[in-house]
């Protein structure tokens, strides 16, 4: 079994604990669903958020969808000009037999501009 990285990103509608938790819950639920990830196989999860999101830790949203025993870490993203605002990115380190080409990375809401190539693959997987 190998450790693979699963990526995703989303944007919060506002800098509030509720908006941050809501978008993280949506993102994490979708990443687990489309990749058929069992939380027992997750080594750790890293979150980054843009500096304009400071009302809550993204990990709170992950805890609300069941990530009680998975190590979670949050960091501040580099403040790049013209990058999406109120953006949360995630990297899941996952123990799996899946090939790299079989992993579906999920980009939602305003974060779809970051990786349009992954958005189309996610749409195909979501429809099947």
C-alpha positions in Angstrom: 0.0 0.0 0.0 1.2 3.5 -0.8 0.6 6.9 0.6 -1.1 9.1 -2.0 -2.1 12.7 -1.9 -5.6 13.8 -2.5 -6.1 17.5 -3.2 -9.1 19.7 -3.0 -10.1 23.4 -2.6 -13.1 25.5 -2.0 -14.1 29.0 -1.1 -16.1 30.3 1.9 -18.9 32.7 1.3 -17.8 34.8 4.2 -15.3 35.0 7.0 -17.5 33.4 9.7 -17.2 30.2 11.6 -20.4 28.9 10.0 -19.3 29.7 6.4 -15.9 28.2 6.9 -17.3 25.0 8.5 -20.0 24.6 5.8 -17.6 24.8 2.9 -15.1 22.4 4.5 -17.8 19.9 5.4 -19.0 20.0 1.7 -15.5 19.6 0.4 -14.4 16.7 2.7 -17.7 14.9 2.2 -17.2 15.0 -1.5 -13.6 14.0 -1.4 -14.5 10.9 0.7 -17.4 10.0 -1.5 -15.9 10.2 -5.0 -12.7 8.4 -3.9 -14.4 5.9 -1.7 -12.0 6.8 1.1 -12.3 5.1 4.5 -11.2 7.4 7.2 -9.2 4.5 8.8 -6.9 4.7 5.8 -6.1 8.4 6.2 -2.7 9.2 7.6 -3.2 13.0 8.1 -4.9 16.0 6.6 -3.3 19.4 5.9 -5.4 22.6 5.4 -4.3 26.0 4.2 -6.5 29.0 4.2 -6.0 32.4 2.7 -5.1 35.2 5.2 -8.6 36.7 4.9 -10.1 33.6 6.6 -9.4 33.8 10.3 -12.8 33.4 12.0 -12.3 29.6 12.5 -10.0 26.7 11.8 -10.9 24.6 8.8 -10.3 21.5 10.9 -13.5 22.3 12.8 -15.5 21.5 9.6 -13.6 18.3 9.2 -14.3 17.3 12.8 -18.1 17.9 12.1 -18.1 15.2 9.4 -16.4 12.6 11.5 -12.7 13.3 11.4 -12.4 12.7 15.2 -9.2 10.7 15.3 -7.4 11.8 12.1 -4.5 14.3 12.7 -5.4 17.6 11.2 -3.2 20.7 10.7 -4.1 24.2 9.5 -1.7 26.8 8.0 -1.9 30.1 6.3 -1.7 30.1 2.5 0.7 32.4 0.6 -1.1 35.7 -0.2 -0.7 35.7 -3.9 -2.1 38.7 -5.8 -5.2 37.9 -7.9 -5.6 34.4 -6.3 -9.1 33.4 -5.1 -10.1 35.0 -1.9 -11.5 33.2 1.1 -10.0 30.0 -0.2 -9.3 26.8 1.7 -7.1 24.1 0.3 -6.7 20.6 1.6 -4.2 17.8 1.2 -5.2 14.3 2.4 -2.5 11.8 2.9 -4.2 8.5 2.1 -3.0 4.9 2.3 -4.4 3.2 -0.8 -3.8 0.8 -3.6 -5.2 3.2 -6.1 -3.1 4.5 -9.0 -2.4 8.2 -9.2 -4.6 8.4 -12.3 -7.5 6.9 -10.4 -7.6 9.6 -7.6 -10.1 12.3 -8.0 -9.1 15.8 -6.8 -12.1 18.0 -5.9 -12.3 21.8 -6.5 -15.6 23.5 -5.6 -17.1 26.9 -5.6 -14.7 29.7 -6.5 -11.7 27.4 -6.3 -12.6 25.7 -9.6 -10.3 28.3 -11.4 -7.3 26.8 -9.6 -7.4 23.4 -11.5 -10.0 23.3 -14.3 -8.5 20.0 -15.4 -9.5 18.4 -12.1 -12.9 19.9 -12.2 -13.8 18.1 -15.4 -12.5 14.7 -14.0 -14.5 15.3 -10.8 -17.7 16.0 -12.8 -17.2 12.7 -14.8 -16.7 10.7 -11.6 -19.7 12.4 -9.8 -22.0 11.5 -12.7 -21.0 7.8 -12.7 
